[in-house]
């Protein structure tokens, strides 16, 4: 066989090269056809996994306002910085830079990233100022992103704190009215598909899966002006008497609406840390106290309704005490002979004990239950206590007598305000509500005639000779009752007191029911309800009546104290006036 010619060798190489090129071209075409026709879905999914994201569209929580539209809780836009740990760790040398930008210790950030190394999402810092968050993202660190959120802001801070409550980082209510109405206030987040580039920037909005629905606004029954007034006067009362704490509640007698509810000490709900747990409690609904002499109007009302006494019934309280088992029920003074009105005006424990003995235990218990004692008011506030009212089978031989003047049972300030509102509302109790225009359950708990008689008796408490002249409001008749109850201590009673004043105004057509409680005031500065709590009531009611333009019902006094005093020309100049003797200190 002859060897191949030199001329045929280039031709063979050319054929081989062309063949290889055709083969490569065929492979490329086949691969392209495969990718376009058979593997399109798989490849598209892989691409989407890298750049297509389904993100949540943030929604705004509903605003809370007072009855006049003043904002009490609003949501402000903020940014939260988050990271994809896998992406960030691929460029781990920039972790120190990120830690510095977020003001997070490097060791802390490194440890968190190591714990979440297999995850694709981890918050680094939430609720940042939008400008600060943008500065972090603009560093261009791989895997670092930000997202829009909202943070709750409370413009009135300590004044509304225990009442409004707070939300958590995810904008869900965890305390107070924020928790009660969480479902109403919380919106429905939206969903959207977007495409991000490798730096996390949104380059295209692909599809709106679900639009965001903002939460609904809530209009409360609270009047911001009365709330501020109640808080400032309560705070002053606590500080002036060096009391441990204080609580005040104001109700609209005719509707059951809560117009103000304050506690002191309070806290700033905008601060998420450094808050003492005890200051978070809304003491008006969670804390129970023995009501002391504020119980006496109900004791008298029970006997009046049962026909056991009349307003003119006489009680001989000499010598100022009566037996109570192995103990005594005593008055601070020997008041001698009193009629029914005098028992309330002078706050006689002995008189109350004499009255309650005319009732059976079951009748007395049933009457107190009608006024809501021993059960929650139905306001719906989280953590509301039902108080403590044991049934007669659990009473000892002294229980009924001590209950007649406010020991052996416990109530919340809201329960007490609710009971007094019923007295001022012709004996009709209305379930308290925190919503403007909210219609609570209404029921008749006392004969209207008896309710009127009790309110008139309570009016004498704030008039000369009563135990709470410091609760009197110029131009208005005020009905009320003081209470000074010893605080329980280790199975007995200490020499520390809770000072109460509960009342309503104006008497002729009651508009407000208010309760003030000062806990453990300094005895050297006064500790009785008529001395320390009544002035708080007077100042708050005086301002509230003016704010809501409630007409005076004591017209003669109203004009007499505003008329200019011009002494007659023949009058003898007065150089000095003798001071009247001071009223005796009264505990009740």
Residue, then its C-alpha position, 0 to 999 in steps of 0.5 A: x500500500x502506498x503512503x498518503x500523499x502530503x497534499x491529502x493531510x491538510x484536507x484531512x485536518x480540515x475535515x476533522x476541524x470542521x467535524x469538531x466544530x459541527x459537533x460542538x455547534x450541535x451540542x450547543x444547539x441541543x443544549x439550547x433546545x433542551x434549556x428552552x424546551x425541556x428545562x425551562x421551568x427548572x431553570x426559571x425556578x432556579x433563577x427566581x430563587x436567586x432574584x425573585x422574592x415574595x415580600x410582605x407589604x407592611x400595614x399600619x395599625x389603627x390610630x387610637x384617639x380620645x372622644x374629641x379626636x385627639x391622638x393617643x396612640x399612632x404608628x410611625x414608619x421605621x426601618x428594620x435591618x435584616x440579613x441573609x446569613x449565607x450571603x453575608x458569610x460568603x463575604x465574611x471580611x465585612x462583618x466587622x464593618x457591619x457590626x460597627x455600623x449597627x453599633x453591635x459588639x462584633x463578638x455578639x454579631x459573629x455568634x448570632x450569625x454562626x447560630x443562623x448560618x443555615x438560615x436565609x433571614x435574621x433581624x439585625x436591628x429593628x425599628x431604626x430611623x429610616x435614614x440610619x437604616x439606609x446608611x447601613x444598606x448603602x454600605x453595599x454589604x452582601x446579604x444586608x437588607x432593610x424592610x419597612x415596619x411601623x412603631x407605636x408612639x404614645x404622645x401623652x406618655x405617662x398620662x395614658x400609660x396604664x390605660x392605653x397599654x403597649x404593643x410588642x415589636x410586631x405591633x400586637x397589643x400586649x397590655x391595656x386597651x391595645x390588647x383589648x382591641x388588638x384584632x380591631x386595630x391590627x391590619x392585614x399585611x399584603x404580599x408582593x412578588x419583586x425582583x432584587x439585584x445581587x445587592x438587594x435593590x428592588x429592580x421590578x415589581x412582578x405581581x401584587x398577590x394581596x393588597x395590604x389592609x390597614x387597621x381600623x381607628x378606635x375612638x375611646x370614651x376618654x376625654x384627654x383634658x379630664x385625663x390630664x387634669x386627673x393625672x396632674x392632681x393625683x400626682x400632686x396629691x401623692x407627692x404632697x402627702x408622700x403616699x406610696x401610690x394613687x388611683x383615680x377614676x371618672x365615669x359619666x353617670x348617664x352613659x357609663x363611659x370612662x372619661x378618665x382613669x389614672x394611676x401614679x406612679x406611672x411610666x413612659x410607654x415609649x421606652x421599651x426597657x427600664x420599666x418597673x413591672x408594678x408601674x405597668x398595672x392599671x391599679x383602678x381595675x387590677x388592685x383590690x382594697x377594703x373600701x372602708x367607710x365608702x361602704x356606708x351609703x350602700x349599707x344604709x341604702x339596703x336598709x332603706x329599700x328593705x323598709x327597716x329604717x327611714x331617713x329620720x330613724x334615730x340611733x343612739x351611738x353612745x358611748x361611741x362603741x359597741x361590741x363586735x365579738x371579742x372586739x369593739x366597733x368604735x367611732x373616732x368621737x362619741x357622736x351620741x344620738x344620730x339620725x340616719x343622715x347623721x350616720x352618713x354625715x359623721x361617718x359613724x361606724x357604730x351607726x352603720x353596725x346598728x343599721x346592718x343588724x336590722x338586715x339578714x346576712x343573705x339580704x345584705x349579701x344579695x344587695x351588694x351583689x346587685x351593685x356588682x361587688x364580688x364580680x367584674x364590672x364587665x368593662x373588658x379590661x385585661x386583668x380586671x379583678x372581681x374583688x372579694x365578697x365571700x358568701x354568708x356561709x363563709x362569714x364569721x360572727x363579726x363579718x356582717x358588722x365589719x362589712x357594714x363599714x367596709x372591712x372584710x370585703x374588697x373592691x377595685x376603684x372602678x367597682x366603687x365608681x360604678x356603684x356610686x354612678x348607679x346611686x347617681x343614676x336613679x339606681x340604674x347601673x350601666x356597665x362601664x365602657x371605654x368606647x365612645x358611644x358604647x352601650x353597656x348593659x343597663x339594669x335597675x339595681x335600686x329603687x329610684x326614690x331610695x337612690x335620691x334619698x341616699x344622694x341627698x344624705x351624701x350631700x351633707x358629707x361635703x357641707x359644714x359639719x360633714x367629714x369632707x368639706x374640702x370636696x365641696x365645689x363652688x356653685x355645685x352641690x356635691x354628694x360623696x363619702x370619705x373612707x379611711x381603711x387600715x391596710x392589712x398586714x400579716x393577718x392583722x391591720x397596720x397603722x397604715x391607711x388607704x384614703x378614699x373619697x368617692x362622690x358625684x356632682x352635681x347632686x340635682x342631676x349627677x353627671x360625674x362619678x369619681x373615686x380617688x384613692x391614695x395608698x399609705x400617705x404619711x400620717x404626719x401630713x394627714x391620712x384621712x380621706x376627707x383631708x388627703x383625697x377629697x381635695x383631689x376630687x374637688x380640683x378635678x371635678x371643678x375643672x371637668x364641670x367647667x370643661x364640659x359646661x355643666x350648669x351649676x345647681x347651687x345658683x345662689x352660691x354661684x352668684x354670691x361668690x362672684x358678686x363684688x363685695x362693697x361694704x356699706x359706707x357706715x360700716x365699722x372698719x374691721x381690723x382683725x377677724x377671729x379664726x374659726x376653730x379648726x374642725x376635729x380630725x375625722x378618720x371616716 
